[in-house]
Amino acid sequence: MYTDDKTTQIVISMLKAYNIKNIILSPGTRNSAFSASIQCDSFFKPYSVVDERSAGYFATGLAFETNEPVVICCTGATASRNYLSALTEAFYRKLPIIAITFGYEYGDLLLTPQYIDRSTSQNDIKLRSTTLPQITGTIAQKRCELLLNDTLIKCIYGRGPVHINILHFTYKFCTTSLPTVHKIEYNSAYTLIDNLEVLLKNFSNKRIGIFIGSHNKMSPNLTYYISKFAEKYHAPVFVDHTSNYHGKNKVLIAQICDILETENLPDIMIDLGEVCGQYSLSRLFKKASVWRLSDSLNVKQRAGLVTHLFHCDEEYFFKCFSQHTLDISICNYFEEITKELEDICINDLPFSTPYIAQQYVKRIPAGSIFHASILNSLRSINFFEFATNIDVVSNVGGFGIDGALSTLLGQSLTNRLCFAQIGDLAFFYDMNALGNRHIKNNIRILLINNGLGAEFAIDQQHQKNLDRYNIDEFIAAQGHFGKAKEWAVSCGFDYMSASSKEEFLSNIDIFCNPDIAHFKHPVLFEVFTKKEDEIIGINTIRASKKRKEKIPPQNASLLSHPTEQHRFRDKLLSCLKLK
């Protein structure tokens, strides 16, 4: 029989999945459910050591001799403090020790006896410390399994001690079998070669996709081997512009997810790169076995379920797979996705951030740097292809609106043309950067000023769930800053502005002139849009999928004709009571 506590059950089941058998148990109440479950399962080899300090060193000796991970487990109160010396030893000798401790939830608030705060610990006693959630449903269980996979992978393959803290306890023992858990399969650069044929057989008759999140500049070799892989296995490469991928089979996530809302989903997704600002990306992972590439032992799950972790260089991974000659049946997945993309037909956009991005990105000169601020600017450029291969950056790591101008300034020191598209809140948040004395004439900033954080008007959840009369004043911060002209000019910038499509189009080609020397000073191009047009603009983009059924021309699309677009706008304004 096993404990009824589901978190403890998951821990025990995961230890079995990783073939971890040696368990050093010290006496106590808080860990008694775990200890009783272990001693009732013949898979494990339990050992009893009363003193926790001795138990820790006992484990280091066993781990060294067997070259296998060893678990040490104790109760609450000060018991775990006695592990510190042995864990320090294990850290510096790279011995795989797993310390499992038990405590109390909310013990810090309730004056609970035997409560010990384990939220922080010394750097040199563990590679990873994790406190597991109480399992109350599927989401919590998946979270628990992900944390355990990450922790155990670090212990076994990173070679060192780790800590698992459990806050829940029950005396009930009515469970006859352990739950099935999801173990992530680990491959290093060495085991990848040994397992390559077995791994390739997973590709047979499957739709293979590649997903690239934000990524540093790619080497020509990495781009080449991703392209070779994509062509060989007919794999679309799903990206936004911060991926900085300029190779074959490229598909914009915004087009395939936001506009087309595709149901043609991959069976296997090769995932690399960091945070992606495309919130709709989870659609692509719904059915996929996710193969995550990482140059570290950190298990990162973007969406879906990571089934394989490849701890190796990205170029090495794609080179191995692209050069292999095993004969397998391949689905023409990229060709299917390409066919779907033909259904996109973007109608005439109002003067808004999406319209500006549509006109702007195709004029950026080759070899330039482009920075997009969070969030509407980044979202909008990702609906459209740049005319040439451009290095694109957005501060998606922390995903805050601060620092866009300062980041661009740092990039500009390379003496390449540097363009930006930035919203008004992000601009004024970082406006002091315009006064920096290192700014040169290679900087060109396009500022979209609609007088507030338009994101909150665009976001459908805000519109649906919050009183729209209150959004502008305090949530969207309307009416704070006004125009940027005086500040920009006082900082030595050339200034341009536009309040209509006509004014914008008459200036954009001048602004994007490929000759750095065309302007003697840095340039700020301030473009004024309206919140109502921003809402219509993004809704128009999202409604850009062609209707396949035959419909009388007069009813073909609400937004297919400028007259109908104006009617739609009037109706929207009426609904919003903004007229």
C-alpha positions in Angstrom: 0.0 0.0 0.0 1.0 3.6 -0.6 0.3 6.9 1.0 -2.8 8.7 -0.2 -0.9 12.0 -0.7 -0.7 12.4 -4.4 2.4 14.6 -4.4 4.3 11.9 -2.5 3.0 9.3 -4.9 4.3 11.3 -7.9 7.7 11.6 -6.2 7.9 7.8 -5.6 6.7 7.0 -9.1 9.2 9.4 -10.6 12.1 7.8 -8.6 11.1 4.5 -10.1 10.9 5.9 -13.6 14.5 7.1 -13.3 15.5 3.8 -11.8 16.6 5.3 -8.4 16.5 2.5 -5.9 18.8 3.4 -2.9 16.9 5.3 -0.2 18.5 6.3 3.1 15.6 6.9 5.7 15.9 8.7 9.0 13.1 8.4 11.6 10.3 11.0 11.9 6.6 11.7 11.6 6.5 14.1 8.6 8.4 11.7 6.3 6.6 8.6 7.7 4.2 8.4 4.8 7.1 8.4 2.3 9.1 5.9 4.4 6.2 3.5 4.8 5.5 3.6 1.0 9.1 2.9 0.2 9.5 -0.1 2.5 6.3 -1.7 1.1 7.7 -1.5 -2.5 10.2 -4.2 -3.4 11.7 -2.1 -6.1 13.5 0.1 -3.6 16.5 -0.7 -1.4 15.8 1.2 1.9 18.5 1.7 4.5 18.0 3.1 8.0 20.3 5.7 9.5 19.2 7.5 12.7 21.4 10.6 12.6 20.8 12.8 9.5 24.4 14.1 9.5 25.6 10.5 9.3 22.9 9.6 6.8 24.1 12.3 4.4 27.7 11.0 4.5 26.4 7.4 4.3 24.8 8.4 1.0 27.9 10.0 -0.3 29.8 6.8 0.2 27.1 4.7 -1.5 26.8 7.1 -4.4 30.5 7.0 -5.0 30.8 3.2 -4.9 27.7 2.5 -7.1 27.9 5.6 -9.3 24.2 5.9 -8.9 21.9 8.5 -7.4 21.0 8.0 -3.7 18.0 9.5 -1.8 18.2 10.8 1.7 15.0 11.6 3.5 14.2 13.1 6.9 11.4 14.7 8.9 10.7 18.4 9.7 12.2 20.6 12.4 16.0 20.9 12.4 16.6 17.4 10.9 17.4 18.7 7.4 19.9 21.2 8.8 22.1 18.2 9.6 22.4 17.3 5.9 24.4 20.5 5.1 27.9 19.2 5.6 27.3 16.1 3.5 25.5 18.0 0.8 28.5 20.4 0.6 30.8 17.4 0.2 28.5 16.0 -2.5 28.4 19.4 -4.3 32.2 19.7 -4.6 32.7 16.0 -5.5 29.8 16.0 -8.0 28.0 13.1 -6.2 24.3 12.6 -7.2 22.5 12.9 -3.8 18.7 13.6 -3.7 17.6 15.2 -0.4 13.9 14.8 0.2 12.5 16.9 3.1 9.0 17.4 4.5 7.5 20.6 6.0 4.3 22.5 6.4 2.3 24.7 4.1 1.8 28.2 5.5 3.9 27.2 8.5 5.6 30.6 8.4 2.2 32.3 9.1 0.7 29.9 11.7 3.5 29.6 14.3 3.5 25.9 13.5 5.8 23.6 15.6 8.7 22.1 13.8 8.4 24.6 10.9 11.7 25.3 9.1 12.0 27.9 6.3 13.7 26.1 3.4 13.0 28.7 0.7 16.6 29.7 0.6 19.9 27.8 1.1 23.6 28.0 0.4 24.6 27.9 -3.2 27.1 25.1 -2.8 24.8 22.4 -1.3 22.6 21.8 -4.4 22.2 22.2 -8.1 18.5 22.6 -7.8 16.0 23.1 -4.9 12.3 22.7 -5.6 9.2 22.8 -3.5 6.4 20.7 -5.0 2.8 21.9 -5.3 -0.1 20.0 -3.7 -1.7 18.0 -6.5 -5.4 18.8 -6.8 -5.8 18.2 -10.5 -4.2 17.5 -13.9 -2.5 20.9 -14.2 -0.8 20.6 -10.7 0.3 17.1 -11.5 1.9 18.2 -14.8 3.7 21.0 -13.0 4.9 18.6 -10.3 6.2 16.2 -12.9 8.0 19.0 -14.8 9.7 20.2 -11.6 10.8 16.6 -10.8 12.1 15.9 -14.3 14.2 19.1 -14.2 15.5 18.3 -10.7 16.4 14.7 -11.4 18.0 15.4 -14.8 20.2 18.0 -13.1 21.2 15.4 -10.4 21.9 12.5 -12.7 23.4 14.2 -15.7 24.7 17.4 -14.1 26.3 15.3 -11.3 25.5 16.9 -8.0 23.1 17.1 -5.1 19.5 18.4 -5.4 16.7 19.1 -2.9 13.0 18.2 -3.1 10.7 19.7 -0.5 7.2 18.3 0.1 4.7 20.3 2.2 1.8 17.8 2.5 1.2 14.8 4.7 -1.5 12.3 5.4 -1.8 9.2 7.7 -4.1 7.5 5.2 -2.7 4.5 3.4 -5.4 3.2 1.0 -3.7 3.5 -2.4 -2.8 0.2 -4.0 -0.9 1.5 -7.0 1.2 4.5 -8.0 0.1 6.9 -10.8 1.8 6.8 -14.2 4.2 9.7 -14.6 5.7 11.4 -17.5 9.5 11.0 -17.7 11.5 13.2 -20.1 14.0 11.2 -22.1 17.5 12.8 -21.9 20.0 12.7 -24.7 23.5 14.3 -24.7 25.6 14.9 -27.7 27.2 11.5 -27.2 24.0 9.4 -26.7 22.3 11.3 -29.6 24.6 9.5 -32.1 24.0 6.1 -30.5 20.2 6.6 -30.4 19.9 8.3 -33.8 18.3 5.5 -35.7 15.8 4.8 -33.0 14.9 8.5 -32.7 14.5 8.8 -36.5 12.0 6.0 -36.6 9.7 8.4 -34.6 9.6 10.6 -37.7 7.9 7.9 -39.9 4.6 9.1 -41.3 4.6 12.0 -38.8 4.3 15.8 -39.3 7.5 17.3 -38.2 7.7 21.0 -37.2 10.5 23.2 -35.9 9.8 26.1 -33.5 12.3 28.8 -32.9 11.7 31.3 -30.1 13.7 34.5 -29.7 17.3 33.7 -30.6 20.7 35.3 -30.8 22.1 35.9 -34.3 22.4 32.6 -36.0 25.7 31.5 -37.6 25.6 30.7 -41.3 26.2 27.0 -40.4 23.3 26.8 -38.0 21.0 28.4 -40.6 22.3 26.0 -43.2 21.7 22.8 -41.1 18.2 23.9 -39.9 17.4 24.5 -43.6 18.7 21.1 -44.6 16.7 19.4 -41.9 13.6 21.4 -42.8 13.9 20.4 -46.5 14.7 16.8 -45.8 11.8 16.2 -43.5 9.4 18.7 -45.1 9.2 20.6 -41.8 7.9 24.1 -41.5 10.0 26.4 -39.3 7.6 28.3 -37.1 9.0 31.6 -36.1 8.4 35.2 -35.2 11.0 37.8 -36.3 12.9 37.7 -33.0 14.0 34.1 -34.0 16.5 35.8 -36.4 16.1 32.7 -38.7 16.7 33.5 -42.4 16.6 30.0 -43.8 14.3 27.7 -45.7 10.7 26.7 -44.9 10.0 29.8 -42.7 6.4 30.3 -41.5 5.3 33.2 -39.4 3.4 32.1 -36.3 1.1 35.1 -36.4 -0.1 34.1 -39.9 -0.6 30.4 -39.3 -2.1 30.8 -35.7 -3.7 34.2 -35.3 -5.1 34.6 -38.8 -5.6 31.0 -40.0 -6.1 29.3 -36.6 -4.7 26.2 -38.2 -5.9 22.8 -37.1 -3.1 21.1 -39.2 -0.8 20.5 -36.2 2.6 18.8 -35.9 3.1 15.4 -34.4 6.6 16.2 -33.3 7.9 19.7 -32.6 11.6 20.4 -32.4 11.7 23.4 -30.0 14.7 25.8 -29.6 15.3 29.4 -28.6 14.0 31.4 -25.7 10.8 33.3 -24.9 8.6 34.1 -27.9 6.2 37.1 -27.8 3.6 35.3 -29.9 0.9 34.3 -27.4 -1.0 32.2 -29.9 1.9 29.8 -30.2 0.4 27.2 -27.8 -1.9 26.1 -30.6 1.0 24.5 -32.5 1.9 22.4 -29.5 -1.5 20.9 -28.7 -0.9 17.5 -30.2 2.9 17.4 -30.4 5.6 15.4 -28.8 8.0 18.2 -27.9 11.8 17.7 -28.5 13.5 20.5 -26.6 17.0 21.5 -27.6 19.1 23.1 -24.9 22.8 23.9 -24.3 22.1 23.6 -20.5 20.4 21.1 -18.3 17.5 23.4 -17.7 14.2 21.8 -18.7 12.1 24.5 -20.3 8.6 23.8 -21.5 7.2 26.4 -23.8 3.8 24.6 -24.3 2.5 21.1 -24.8 4.6 18.3 -23.2 8.3 18.0 -23.5 9.1 14.3 -24.1 12.8 14.6 -25.1 15.6 16.9 -23.9 18.6 17.1 -26.1 21.5 18.6 -24.2 23.7 19.5 -27.1 24.7 22.2 -29.6 21.8 23.2 -31.9 24.0 23.0 -35.0 25.2 19.5 -34.0 21.6 18.3 -33.6 20.4 19.4 -37.0 23.6 18.3 -38.7 23.2 14.8 -37.3 19.6 14.4 -38.4 20.0 16.1 -41.8 23.0 13.9 -42.8 21.5 10.6 -41.8 20.5 8.2 -44.6 17.8 6.0 -42.9 14.9 5.5 -45.3 11.7 6.6 -43.7 8.3 7.8 -44.9 7.9 11.5 -44.5 4.7 13.6 -44.5 4.7 16.7 -46.8 3.8 18.9 -43.8 5.5 22.1 -45.1 3.6 21.9 -48.4 0.3 21.5 -46.5 1.0 24.6 -44.4 2.1 26.5 -47.5 -1.2 25.7 -49.1 -3.0 27.0 -46.1 -1.1 30.3 -46.2 -2.6 31.0 -49.6 -5.9 31.6 -47.7 -4.6 34.8 -46.2 -6.0 38.0 -47.7 -5.4 41.1 -45.6 -8.0 43.8 -46.4 -7.4 47.5 -46.4 -6.3 48.4 -42.9 -7.2 51.7 -41.1 -4.4 54.0 -40.0 -3.1 52.0 -37.1 -0.1 50.1 -35.8 -0.8 47.0 -38.1 -1.0 49.3 -41.1 2.2 51.2 -40.2 4.0 47.8 -39.6 2.8 46.6 -43.0 4.3 49.6 -44.8 7.3 49.9 -42.6 8.9 46.5 -42.5 9.0 46.1 -46.3 11.1 49.3 -46.6 13.8 48.5 -44.0 17.1 48.4 -45.9 19.2 45.2 -46.0 21.8 44.8 -43.3 19.8 47.0 -40.8 19.0 46.4 -37.2 15.3 46.5 -36.1 14.0 46.9 -32.6 10.3 46.4 -31.7 8.9 47.4 -28.3 6.6 45.3 -26.2 3.8 44.6 -27.1 1.6 46.0 -29.9 4.6 47.0 -32.1 6.1 43.5 -31.8 2.7 41.8 -32.5 2.1 43.9 -35.6 5.4 43.4 -37.3 5.0 39.7 -36.9 2.1 39.6 -39.3 4.3 40.7 -42.2 7.6 39.6 -43.9 10.5 42.0 -44.0 11.7 42.6 -47.6 15.2 41.4 -46.7 16.9 39.5 -43.9 17.0 41.8 -40.9 18.3 41.3 -37.4 15.2 41.8 -35.1 15.4 42.3 -31.4 12.7 42.9 -28.8 13.0 42.8 -25.0 11.0 39.6 -24.7 13.3 38.1 -22.0 11.8 40.1 -19.2 8.9 41.3 -21.4 8.6 44.8 -20.0 8.0 48.0 -21.8 11.1 49.6 -20.2 14.4 49.9 -22.0 13.5 49.7 -25.7 15.2 53.0 -26.6 18.3 52.2 -24.5 18.6 48.8 -26.0 18.5 50.3 -29.5 21.1 52.8 -28.4 23.5 50.0 -27.4 22.9 48.2 -30.7 23.6 51.4 -32.7 27.2 51.5 -31.6 27.9 48.9 -34.3 27.5 51.7 -36.9 24.7 49.9 -38.8 21.4 51.6 -39.6 19.2 51.0 -36.6 15.4 51.3 -36.9 12.8 51.0 -34.2 9.0 50.7 -33.9 7.9 51.7 -30.5 4.6 52.6 -28.7 4.1 55.8 -26.8 4.1 54.3 -23.2 7.3 52.5 -24.0 8.9 55.5 -25.6 8.2 58.0 -22.8 9.1 55.4 -20.2 12.7 55.4 -21.6 12.7 58.9 -23.1 15.9 60.0 -21.2 17.9 57.7 -23.6 17.4 60.4 -26.3 19.7 62.7 -24.4 22.6 60.3 -24.3 25.8 61.7 -25.9 26.7 58.5 -27.7 23.7 58.8 -30.1 24.6 59.1 -33.7 22.9 59.7 -37.0 22.4 55.9 -37.7 19.3 55.8 -35.3 15.8 56.2 -36.7 12.9 55.8 -34.3 9.3 55.4 -35.5 7.0 56.3 -32.5 3.3 55.4 -32.7 1.5 57.8 -30.4 -2.2 57.0 -29.7 -2.2 58.7 -26.3 -2.5 55.5 -24.1 -1.6 51.9 -23.9 -3.7 50.7 -26.8 -3.0 47.1 -25.8 -5.7 47.3 -23.1 -8.3 48.4 -25.7 -7.2 45.7 -28.1 -7.2 42.9 -25.5 -10.5 41.1 -25.8 -10.4 39.9 -22.2 -10.1 43.5 -20.9 -13.0 44.5 -23.2 -15.1 41.6 -22.0 -14.4 41.5 -18.3 -13.6 45.0 -17.2 -15.7 48.1 -17.3 -14.5 49.8 -20.5 -15.2 53.2 -19.1 -12.4 52.7 -16.5 -9.8 51.1 -18.7 -8.4 54.3 -20.3 -7.8 56.4 -17.2 -5.9 54.1 -14.9 -5.2 50.8 -16.7 -4.2 52.2 -20.1 -2.7 55.4 -18.6 -4.4 57.8 -21.1 -3.5 61.4 -21.4 0.0 61.6 -19.7 2.6 62.7 -22.2 1.3 64.5 -25.2 3.8 64.9 -28.1 7.5 64.0 -28.3 8.6 66.8 -30.7 10.0 69.3 -28.2 12.0 66.7 -26.3 13.4 65.1 -29.5 14.4 68.4 -31.1 16.0 69.6 -27.9 18.1 66.3 -27.9 19.3 67.0 -31.4 17.0 64.8 -33.4 15.5 65.6 -36.7 11.7 65.4 -36.4 9.0 64.1 -38.7 5.3 63.4 -38.1 2.2 62.0 -39.6 -1.5 61.8 -38.7 -2.9 60.1 -41.8 -2.0 57.5 -44.4 -1.2 60.2 -46.9 1.2 62.0 -44.5 2.8 58.7 -43.5 3.3 57.5 -47.0 4.9 60.8 -48.1 7.5 60.5 -45.3 8.2 56.8 -44.8 10.5 56.3 -47.9 12.6 59.3 -46.8 12.7 58.0 -43.3 13.9 54.5 -44.5 16.6 55.9 -46.9 19.4 53.3 -46.9 22.1 55.9 -46.8 23.2 56.6 -43.2 24.6 60.0 -44.4 21.1 61.0 -45.7 20.4 62.5 -42.3 23.0 64.4 -40.3 21.2 63.7 -37.1 19.2 60.8 -35.5 15.6 60.9 -36.6 12.3 60.6 -34.7 9.2 59.9 -36.8 6.1 60.4 -34.6 2.9 58.9 -36.0 -0.4 59.7 -34.4 -3.2 57.1 -34.5 -6.5 56.6 -32.7 -7.5 53.9 -30.3 -10.6 53.1 -32.3 -8.5 52.5 -35.5 -6.1 50.3 -33.4 -9.0 48.1 -32.4 -10.3 47.8 -36.0 -6.8 47.3 -37.3 -6.0 44.2 -35.2 -9.6 42.8 -35.7 -9.2 43.3 -39.5 -5.9 41.4 -39.5 -7.4 38.5 -37.5 -10.3 38.3 -39.9 -8.0 38.0 -43.0 -8.7 34.4 -43.8 -10.5 33.9 -47.1 -14.0 32.6 -46.8 -14.2 29.3 -48.7 -18.0 29.0 -49.1 -19.8 30.9 -51.8 -21.4 34.0 -50.5 -23.1 36.8 -52.5 -20.5 39.5 -53.1 -22.4 42.1 -51.1 -22.1 39.9 -48.0 -18.7 38.4 -48.6 -16.9 40.1 -45.8 -17.7 42.8 -43.2 -14.4 44.3 -43.9 -13.9 43.6 -47.6 -14.7 47.1 -48.9 -13.8 50.5 -47.5 -17.5 51.5 -47.2 -18.2 48.4 -45.2 -15.2 49.1 -43.1 -16.4 52.5 -42.2 -19.8 51.0 -41.3 -18.1 48.5 -39.1 -16.1 51.3 -37.4 -19.3 53.3 -36.8 -21.0 50.2 -35.3 -18.0 49.6 -33.1 -17.8 53.2 -31.9 -21.5 53.1 -31.1 -21.0 49.9 -29.1 -18.1 51.4 -27.2 -20.0 54.7 -26.7 -17.0 56.6 -28.1 -18.8 58.6 -30.7 
